[in-house]
Amino acid sequence: MKKLEKIVLFNFSLENGKQRPYLPLFYQTFGQPISTAPVVVVNHALTGNSNVTGENGWWNDIIGEEKIIDTNHFTVIAFNIPGNGYDDNFGNLISTYKDFTIRDVARIFWEGLDFLKIEQVFAVIGGSLGGAVAWEMAVLKPNAVQNLIPIATDWKATDWVIANVLIQDQVLNNSDDPIADARLHAMLLYRTPQSINQRFQRSKFNDSSVFQIENWLANHGVKLKNRFRLSAYKLMNHLLKTNDITRDRNDFLALAKAIQGNIHVVAVDTDYFFIPDENRETVENLKPIKENVFYHEIKSIHGHDAFLIEFEQLAQILSPIFNKQKQQTYVSA
């Protein structure tokens, strides 16, 4: 695994007015050295981390040498949301999870980029929670992002998302096996009935009385429990509820229009969590006032998790964005 780097933020003021006297920000870089190539910031999803490519990289099909986000041509930076536990230091976990918002996370990431002396980024990309953070980053610095690429996400938490965050929070705070039990519910948000029915077809596990779907869900619960911390799950889940780039600001159209870079909204046609209708409405509302906004859709039976499954489709969507930059690099060289 690529070595974790650390930046320490002192006296960081949260959106609610509280201060964090000490806030460690862990990150990894891949590809070209900083300041030698265009920068791509990759934001992780709810149970993800900064290890986006290489050994155990969760987006190896998209990021790496000769991949769509080509580490031969780009500097890739991935921050860990503080409190996600990836640094394996219990002291850096966050128990007061309701103090934090997605806006705080986006500001923390920009602080990290400022520390690294990065003022402009070629792209900010992320799926699900990471895409929501990407939206907020672009609003915070509307002149600093050339390409905003939010995938399977939204610029706001809908009532549907808020409702499911509440259910997850109740499970995480009241279950005897909180991580595993919350994961059971979450997996049904991330997939579709069609995907699950097609895969398991009411079959039993090893000729037992246990259904394959039950065994599959139980395994997902155990796997997450073995690698994820309860306080991290509570924090990441809560952050989804705080997603709203318009909170205490202008309306959405004014904020999005101010983003100078291209906005590439990528939806999944069967996403039951961040439903594609919301994404289509966002783009249709923006098109009359902003020319460089684009809608892309992954077609999949798998639902929300398709951004981690349908790599070929995602690569086709992303290739024109990143290949254009690579061609410009060749010309200038």
C-alpha positions as CSV (number, residue, x, y, z in Angstrom):
1,M,0.0,0.0,0.0
2,K,1.1,3.5,-0.8
3,K,2.3,5.3,2.3
4,L,-0.2,7.5,4.2
5,E,0.9,11.2,4.4
6,K,-0.3,13.5,7.1
7,I,-1.2,17.2,7.3
8,V,-2.1,18.7,10.7
9,L,-4.7,21.4,10.9
10,F,-4.8,23.5,14.0
11,N,-7.8,25.4,15.4
12,F,-10.1,24.5,12.6
13,S,-13.5,26.1,13.0
14,L,-16.4,23.9,12.1
15,E,-19.6,25.1,10.4
16,N,-21.5,25.0,13.7
17,G,-18.9,27.3,15.3
18,K,-17.1,24.7,17.4
19,Q,-13.3,24.5,17.1
20,R,-11.1,21.5,16.6
21,P,-7.7,22.4,18.1
22,Y,-6.0,19.5,16.4
23,L,-7.3,17.8,13.2
24,P,-5.0,15.3,11.3
25,L,-5.7,15.0,7.6
26,F,-4.3,11.8,6.0
27,Y,-3.9,11.4,2.3
28,Q,-2.1,9.5,-0.5
29,T,-0.7,10.6,-3.8
30,F,-0.3,8.6,-6.9
31,G,1.2,9.2,-10.3
32,Q,3.2,12.3,-11.1
33,P,4.9,14.4,-8.4
34,I,2.9,17.4,-7.2
35,S,3.4,20.5,-9.4
36,T,4.6,18.5,-12.4
37,A,1.2,17.5,-13.9
38,P,-2.6,18.2,-13.8
39,V,-4.1,17.3,-10.4
40,V,-7.1,15.0,-10.0
41,V,-8.7,14.9,-6.5
42,V,-10.5,11.6,-5.9
43,N,-13.0,11.6,-3.0
44,H,-13.9,8.3,-1.4
45,A,-17.4,6.9,-0.6
46,L,-18.9,6.1,2.8
47,T,-16.8,3.0,3.6
48,G,-13.9,3.9,1.3
49,N,-10.5,5.5,1.9
50,S,-7.6,7.1,0.1
51,N,-6.2,3.9,-1.3
52,V,-7.7,4.4,-4.8
53,T,-5.2,2.4,-6.9
54,G,-2.4,-0.1,-6.5
55,E,-2.4,-2.9,-4.0
56,N,-6.1,-3.3,-2.8
57,G,-7.0,-0.1,-4.6
58,W,-10.8,0.2,-4.8
59,W,-10.8,2.0,-8.2
60,N,-8.0,0.1,-9.9
61,D,-10.1,-0.3,-13.1
62,I,-10.3,3.5,-13.4
63,I,-7.1,4.9,-12.0
64,G,-3.5,3.7,-12.8
65,E,-0.9,3.5,-15.5
66,E,-2.7,3.5,-18.9
67,K,-6.1,3.6,-17.2
68,I,-8.7,6.4,-17.8
69,I,-7.2,8.5,-15.0
70,D,-3.7,7.8,-16.2
71,T,-1.1,8.1,-13.4
72,N,1.5,8.5,-16.2
73,H,-0.1,11.9,-16.9
74,F,-1.9,13.0,-13.8
75,T,-1.1,13.7,-10.1
76,V,-3.8,11.8,-8.2
77,I,-4.6,13.0,-4.6
78,A,-7.0,11.2,-2.3
79,F,-7.8,12.5,1.1
80,N,-9.3,10.5,3.9
81,I,-12.3,12.1,5.5
82,P,-11.1,12.8,9.1
83,G,-12.4,10.1,11.4
84,N,-12.8,7.4,8.8
85,G,-10.3,5.3,10.7
86,Y,-8.0,4.4,7.8
87,D,-4.9,5.6,9.7
88,D,-5.7,2.9,12.3
89,N,-5.2,5.3,15.2
90,F,-8.1,5.1,17.7
91,G,-7.1,8.5,19.0
92,N,-8.1,10.1,15.6
93,L,-11.6,8.7,15.6
94,I,-14.4,11.2,16.1
95,S,-17.1,10.5,18.6
96,T,-18.9,13.9,18.2
97,Y,-20.0,13.0,14.7
98,K,-23.0,15.3,14.6
99,D,-20.7,18.3,14.8
100,F,-19.4,17.7,11.3
101,T,-20.9,18.5,7.9
102,I,-20.0,17.8,4.3
103,R,-19.1,21.5,4.0
104,D,-16.6,21.0,6.8
105,V,-15.1,18.1,5.0
106,A,-14.8,20.1,1.7
107,R,-13.1,23.0,3.6
108,I,-10.7,20.5,5.2
109,F,-9.8,19.1,1.8
110,W,-9.1,22.6,0.4
111,E,-7.0,23.3,3.4
112,G,-5.0,20.2,2.5
113,L,-4.6,21.3,-1.1
114,D,-3.5,24.8,0.1
115,F,-0.9,23.2,2.3
116,L,0.3,21.3,-0.8
117,K,0.4,24.6,-2.7
118,I,-2.2,23.4,-5.1
119,E,-4.5,26.3,-6.3
120,Q,-6.0,24.7,-9.4
121,V,-7.2,21.1,-10.0
122,F,-8.0,19.5,-13.3
123,A,-10.8,17.4,-11.8
124,V,-12.6,16.6,-8.5
125,I,-14.3,13.3,-8.8
126,G,-16.1,11.1,-6.4
127,G,-19.0,8.6,-6.0
128,S,-21.9,8.8,-3.6
129,L,-20.6,10.6,-0.4
130,G,-17.4,11.5,-2.2
131,G,-19.4,13.1,-5.1
132,A,-21.4,15.2,-2.6
133,V,-18.1,16.4,-1.1
134,A,-17.0,17.2,-4.7
135,W,-20.0,19.4,-5.3
136,E,-19.2,21.4,-2.1
137,M,-15.6,21.8,-3.0
138,A,-16.5,23.3,-6.4
139,V,-18.9,25.7,-4.7
140,L,-16.3,26.8,-2.1
141,K,-13.8,27.6,-4.9
142,P,-15.8,28.0,-8.1
143,N,-12.7,29.2,-10.1
144,A,-10.4,26.4,-9.0
145,V,-11.9,23.2,-10.5
146,Q,-11.8,22.6,-14.2
147,N,-14.0,19.5,-14.1
148,L,-16.5,18.6,-11.4
149,I,-17.5,15.0,-11.8
150,P,-20.0,13.9,-9.1
151,I,-21.1,10.2,-9.6
152,A,-24.2,8.5,-8.2
153,T,-24.8,11.4,-5.9
154,D,-26.5,14.8,-5.6
155,W,-25.9,18.4,-4.5
156,K,-28.5,17.9,-1.7
157,A,-29.8,15.3,0.7
158,T,-33.4,14.5,-0.4
159,D,-36.0,13.5,2.1
160,W,-35.4,9.9,1.0
161,V,-31.7,10.1,1.8
162,I,-32.4,11.8,5.1
163,A,-34.9,9.1,6.0
164,N,-32.5,6.3,5.3
165,V,-29.7,8.1,7.2
166,L,-32.1,8.2,10.2
167,I,-32.7,4.4,10.0
168,Q,-29.0,3.8,9.7
169,D,-28.3,6.0,12.7
170,Q,-30.9,4.2,14.8
171,V,-29.4,0.9,14.0
172,L,-25.9,2.1,14.7
173,N,-26.9,3.4,18.1
174,N,-29.3,0.7,19.2
175,S,-28.2,-2.7,17.8
176,D,-26.2,-5.3,19.6
177,D,-24.2,-5.8,16.4
178,P,-24.4,-2.3,14.9
179,I,-22.0,-2.3,12.0
180,A,-23.2,-5.7,10.6
181,D,-26.9,-4.9,11.1
182,A,-26.6,-1.4,9.6
183,R,-24.8,-2.9,6.6
184,L,-27.7,-5.3,6.0
185,H,-30.0,-2.4,5.4
186,A,-27.5,-0.4,3.5
187,M,-26.8,-3.1,1.0
188,L,-30.5,-3.1,0.0
189,L,-30.2,0.6,-0.8
190,Y,-27.1,0.1,-2.9
191,R,-28.5,-2.7,-5.1
192,T,-31.9,-3.3,-6.7
193,P,-34.6,-6.0,-6.3
194,Q,-33.9,-7.0,-9.9
195,S,-30.2,-7.5,-9.3
196,I,-30.7,-9.5,-6.1
197,N,-33.5,-11.6,-7.5
198,Q,-31.6,-12.4,-10.7
199,R,-28.5,-13.3,-8.8
200,F,-29.9,-15.6,-6.1
201,Q,-33.2,-16.9,-7.5
202,R,-34.4,-18.1,-4.1
203,S,-31.6,-20.6,-3.8
204,K,-30.4,-22.1,-0.5
205,F,-26.8,-22.0,0.8
206,N,-25.1,-25.4,0.8
207,D,-28.4,-27.3,1.0
208,S,-29.1,-25.7,4.3
209,S,-32.3,-23.8,5.4
210,V,-30.4,-20.5,4.9
211,F,-31.1,-18.6,1.7
212,Q,-28.2,-17.5,-0.4
213,I,-29.3,-13.9,-0.1
214,E,-29.3,-14.2,3.7
215,N,-25.7,-15.6,3.6
216,W,-24.6,-12.9,1.2
217,L,-25.9,-10.1,3.4
218,A,-24.5,-11.6,6.5
219,N,-21.1,-11.9,4.9
220,H,-21.2,-8.2,3.9
221,G,-22.0,-7.4,7.5
222,V,-19.1,-9.4,8.9
223,K,-16.6,-8.1,6.3
224,L,-17.4,-4.5,7.1
225,K,-17.4,-5.1,10.9
226,N,-13.9,-6.6,10.5
227,R,-12.4,-3.5,8.7
228,F,-14.5,-0.5,9.8
229,R,-15.0,1.3,13.1
230,L,-18.4,2.1,14.6
231,S,-17.6,5.8,15.1
232,A,-16.4,6.0,11.5
233,Y,-19.7,4.5,10.3
234,K,-21.8,6.9,12.4
235,L,-19.8,9.9,11.1
236,M,-19.9,9.0,7.4
237,N,-23.6,8.1,7.6
238,H,-24.4,11.4,9.3
239,L,-22.5,13.4,6.7
240,L,-24.9,12.3,4.0
241,K,-27.7,14.1,5.8
242,T,-25.8,17.4,5.9
243,N,-25.4,17.5,2.1
244,D,-26.8,20.8,0.8
245,I,-24.7,23.3,-1.1
246,T,-27.5,25.9,-0.7
247,R,-27.6,25.9,3.1
248,D,-27.3,29.6,4.3
249,R,-26.4,30.6,0.7
250,N,-27.9,31.6,-2.6
251,D,-30.2,29.3,-4.6
252,F,-28.8,26.3,-6.4
253,L,-28.8,27.8,-9.9
254,A,-26.8,30.9,-8.8
255,L,-24.3,28.7,-7.0
256,A,-23.9,26.2,-9.8
257,K,-23.7,28.9,-12.5
258,A,-20.8,30.4,-10.6
259,I,-18.8,27.2,-11.0
260,Q,-16.5,28.1,-13.9
261,G,-15.4,24.6,-14.8
262,N,-17.3,21.8,-16.6
263,I,-20.0,20.0,-14.6
264,H,-20.3,16.3,-15.5
265,V,-23.2,14.8,-13.6
266,V,-23.0,11.0,-13.8
267,A,-26.1,9.1,-12.6
268,V,-27.1,5.4,-12.5
269,D,-30.5,4.7,-14.2
270,T,-31.5,2.2,-11.4
271,D,-30.1,4.1,-8.4
272,Y,-32.6,3.8,-5.6
273,F,-30.6,6.0,-3.2
274,F,-29.6,9.0,-5.3
275,I,-32.3,8.7,-7.8
276,P,-31.5,9.7,-11.4
277,D,-34.6,11.9,-11.8
278,E,-33.0,14.3,-9.4
279,N,-29.8,14.4,-11.5
280,R,-31.7,14.9,-14.7
281,E,-33.7,17.8,-13.2
282,T,-30.4,19.4,-12.0
283,V,-28.9,19.3,-15.4
284,E,-32.1,20.4,-17.2
285,N,-32.5,23.4,-14.9
286,L,-28.8,24.4,-15.4
287,K,-28.6,24.1,-19.1
288,P,-30.4,27.3,-20.0
289,I,-27.9,29.3,-17.9
290,K,-24.7,27.3,-18.1
291,E,-23.3,25.9,-21.3
292,N,-20.7,23.5,-20.0
293,V,-22.9,21.2,-17.9
294,F,-23.4,17.6,-19.1
295,Y,-25.5,14.6,-18.1
296,H,-24.2,11.0,-18.3
297,E,-26.0,7.8,-17.3
298,I,-24.7,4.4,-16.4
299,K,-27.2,1.7,-17.4
300,S,-27.2,-1.2,-14.9
301,I,-29.3,-3.7,-13.1
302,H,-27.1,-3.2,-10.0
303,G,-28.4,0.2,-8.7
304,H,-26.3,2.7,-6.7
305,D,-23.2,0.4,-6.5
306,A,-23.0,0.4,-10.3
307,F,-20.3,3.1,-10.1
308,L,-18.1,0.4,-8.4
309,I,-19.2,-2.4,-10.8
310,E,-19.8,-1.0,-14.3
311,F,-16.2,0.0,-15.0
312,E,-16.4,-0.2,-18.8
313,Q,-19.4,2.2,-19.0
314,L,-17.8,4.6,-16.5
315,A,-14.6,4.5,-18.5
316,Q,-16.5,5.4,-21.7
317,I,-18.0,8.4,-19.9
318,L,-14.8,9.6,-18.4
319,S,-12.4,9.0,-21.3
320,P,-13.3,12.1,-23.4
321,I,-12.7,14.3,-20.3
322,F,-9.3,12.9,-19.4
323,N,-8.0,12.0,-22.8
324,K,-8.5,15.6,-24.0
325,Q,-6.2,16.7,-21.3
326,K,-3.6,14.1,-22.1
327,Q,-3.7,15.2,-25.8
328,Q,-3.2,18.8,-24.7
329,T,-0.2,17.6,-22.6
330,Y,1.3,15.9,-25.6
331,V,0.9,19.0,-27.8
332,S,2.4,21.3,-25.3
333,A,5.3,18.9,-24.7
